[in-house]
Amino acid sequence: MSTSKVLLGALAGIALGALAGLLLAPESGSQTRKKIKDKGNSYVDEYRTKFEDFLETLTEKFEGVKKDAKDFAENGKAKFEDAKKEARYASSDGKQIVS
């Protein structure tokens, strides 16, 4: 499920919850509005924390993949250099044998 769908679903849930709270509220309007505001702020804080955790996890995974790719490239380069040296050595040995 994409992040945008999750976020859209969460916002829809918040809106429906707020509407239900208004319709079924046994308290006065100002008290109800304060409760809705407080609950909304609570949801915002909760989702902000979850989003920050998600970004942190994503960043850590990206850095890990980046490091693995760098290590792989360096290892491949070293193997290529070794193969190149061996080819030169074999080539020079072949020239000496032919001469």
Phi, psi and omega in degrees: 000135183283157181298322181295324178291321178296315180296317179298317178297320179295316179295321178296319178297319178297315181297316179294321178296319179295318179297315178298321178297320178294317183289328185254010186289127176272359185255175179290165182301316182293321178293319179296315179299321179295317178298316180297316179299313180297316180294319177299316177297322178298315178297317180300313179298317181297313181289327176298315179298315179297319180294318178297319176297318178299314179297321179296315178297316179298317179297317179298317179294319179298315179298321178297316179295319179298317179295316179299318179295319179296315179299318180297316180295317179296318179296317178296321179295317179297318179295322178297316179298319178298316180295322179295317178297316179297322179294318177297316180297314179296322179295317180292324176296319180295320179295321181292323181292319182291325185292000000 
